[in-house]
Structure formats: structure tokens, C-alpha cells
Amino acid sequence: MTVELAHPSTEPLASRSPASPAHPRWWFLWTTPGRILTIGIVLATLVLASAFATSTTINNRQQALTTVLEHTEPLSFAAGRLYTTLSVADAAAATAFIAGAEPHDVRQRYEQAITDASVAVTQASSGLTDESLVQLLGRINAQLAVYTGLVETARTNNRAGNPVGSSYLSEASALMQNHILPSAQQLYEATSERVDAETTASTRIPGPVILVVLATLLFGVFANRWLARRTRRRINIGLVAGGLAVLIMLVWVGTALIMSTANSRSANATAAQSLKTITNLAITAQQARADETLSLIRRGDVDIRKQSYHRRIDDMQRQLAEFLDKDRAVNKTDLAEAGRLLEKWRAADDRISAYIAVGNYQAATQVALGTGEDDATSAFNKLDAALTEGIEESRQALRSDIVDAHRVLSGATVGAAVLSVLAAIAVALGLWPRLSEYR
């Protein structure tokens, strides 16, 4: 009997029945150990996010305060110095002109003011980046050269006895009052606003940081309660230790930010505003002095000069009263006598006006330039000294507040990083024993 074997190629192929996986995808995450692991990862991520948010906020605030200290505030001070010294130069030039023999100290005051103004122009030009302000400073510098040329021409003619000297001095003063000083004021106000803006920016409440830290603490409380129900253990030492580390970080950084904000607000609301007010008072005083002396030079516009003088004095008295009424103001003690000095100065000017009215210009000049206790020079010099001291003290207070605002933040960044790492480690150590219970 013959047996025929089929060719292998004709044999039916074996088929495999589809086998379903033992567990669905992501099944581990729905188990108790998977949930514990997920909670640990989320909690550690939140802790690190809190550290990153706090560190970034602190670094940004420190950089802003450093910019104010090293760039913005010196630039604003240079602009204010330019504004002040230009007014000093104008008042000194007029005083030297009517003195006849040109006292050495008055001439030296004028030259020093011009030198200080040139230095302030250089300092301001090195820090300006706004093109419009750069062009404004360029116009001030060019007009200042014209002004000094007119003053020197007036001085030369005055020494030669030529009456035309008064016309040159009046033209120089008009250039200063109508063009140079308004430009300097615009520059000063622009730079002062920048100081205010950058100082105010460092006082903003860090909302995102607060939300992230609170989310971390709340999720930590939820994790501890969930774990207590699952494991029948009320307290997890690791989670508690991690929560304490985050809480310490919150208190530390929060306290530093609160103290820094208080110092920044003091710098902005007290020192900066005091500096602006006293600077404006000093400039107005110099302009009033120029009006007073120019009325003795250009005798045809005495009434106009006197009206300008009285308007400036009234404005100074108003600003001074508002300044002294404020609860928070720098240098109140030194400026307490400023009101009395203004009244004394006004009384001396009334005597000058009385002498001019009867044509006694020699007596009027003596009151304007005399060093007697009841003369105008005595009251003006004492007022100018008090205002100059006030400017220096206000600036020192401003910089001191900014330095303190920067200093209290020192170490908070490192502390937040260390505490966040410790909190993450504590969370891991607290959850690991619970995970090891599952095999």
C-alpha cells in the first residue's frame, strides 16, 4: 500500500488567537502605589515651582533696585544738578553785574556753577538712551555755550563802562529763563518719572508667586489627608517636614518682600517727593534772586521783574507749607526756618522797591547785595544753604531706602532654593516607606 504525503506548502497555517493584555494601559496610575507615586511627583514639582517663582521674583526685584541705584537715580540727580546749577549761574551773573567791582566770591560762584553744569551735562549724556532726551540735552549744551558768551560780552562792556552791557545780560537771562531752564526742567522731570516708575515696579505684589506657594501648601494638606485614609496613619513625617520647609520659605521670602516693599515705598513716597520739592524750591529761589537783581539792571521793566519775583516767592511759600504739612517728609527741621527767611527776604525786597521808586538805585543795590542781617543777601544765602542741605539729605534718604530694600532680599534666593530641595527630599523620604509596602 502506497501512502501519499501532502506537500508542506499545502498544509494549513497555524493561526494565533488575539490575546488581550493582562492590564489596560496606564493601569498602574489607578492603583494605590501609582497614586502615591503621582502625588509625590506632583508635590515635588510644585515645591520646585515655588522655589523657581520666588527666586525669579527676588532676582528681578534686586535687578530693578540695582538699576535704580547704579543708573536711573544718578542720571536723575545729574539732571537735577544741571537744572539747579543753571539757575545758580543766572542769579550769580546778574549779582556780579550790579556789584560794579564784581566781588570775587560772586564771580567764583558763577564760574563754579557753569563748571558744575558742564559736568552734569557730561554725566547725563553718559546715561541717556532715549533719543529725544539726548537731543534735548544737546540743545541745552549748545544754548549754554551761547549763554556764557553773552554773559562774557556783558561783563566786558560793564567793566568798560558801556551801557550796552545790560542789554547783553538781559538777553542772556532771557535765553536762560525762556529756553535753557525749561529744557532742563523737562529733562529733570523725565528722569525723575523714570526713578518713580522703576521704584514703584519693585513694590508690586507678586501674585503668581503667592498662588503657586498656596497651591503647594494646599496640595500638601490634601496629600497628607488622602495618605492618612489609605494607610491608616494620621501623620506622615516626610510630608509634614516638607510642608514646614515650604512654610518657612514662605515666611522668610514674604517677610523679605514686605520689608523691601516698605523701603521702596518710603523711597518713592517720602524721599523722592521731598527731593523733588526741595529741588524745585531751590531753583525757584535762584530765579527769584535773578529777578530781583535784574530789576536793578534793566530799569525799564522793573514792574515786570517785581511781579515775577513776587509770583515766585508766593509759589515757594505755598510749596513749603504743603511740604511741612506732610506727615512723611525729609529734612523738616532744617526747613522749618525757611518760611521766616522768605518773609525776611520779601521785606528786604520791599525796601529795594521803595528805594527804586524814589530813584535811589545806590541804596537799593546796597540792600540787594549787602551782608547786613536785614539785607536780601543774608536771607537768600541762609535759605539757599538750607535748601542745598535739604537736597543732599533727601538724596541720601532716597538711596538709603533703596539700598535697604535691596539688602533685605539678600540671601532669600539661596534660602528658597535650599528649603525647596529639602522639602522635595522630605516628600520623597515620607512617601518611600508607603510605596515599599506594595510588592
Secondary structure, 3 states (H helix, E strand, C coil): CCCCCCCHHHCCCCCCCCCCCCCCCCHHHHCHHHHHHHHHHHHHHHHHHHHHHHHHHHHHHHHHHHHHHHHHHHHHHHHHHHHHHHHHHHHHHHHHHHCCCCCHHHHHHHHHHHHHHHHHHHHHHHHCCCHHHHHHHHHHHHHHHHHHHHHHHHHHHHHCCCCHHHHHHHHHHHHHHHHHHHHHHHHHHHHHHHHHHHHHHCCCCCHHHHHHHHHHHHHHHHHHHHHHHHHCCCCCHHHHHHHHHHHHHHHHHHHHHHHHHHHHHHHHHHHHHHHHHHHHHHHHHHHHHHHHHHCCCCHHHHHHHHHHHHHHHHHHHHHHHHHHHCCCCCCHHHHCCHHHHHHHHHHHHHHHHHHHHCCCHHHHHHHHHCCCCCCHHHHHHHHHHHHHHHHHHHHHHHHHHHHHHHHCCCCHHHHHHHHHHHHHHHHHHHHHHHHHCCC
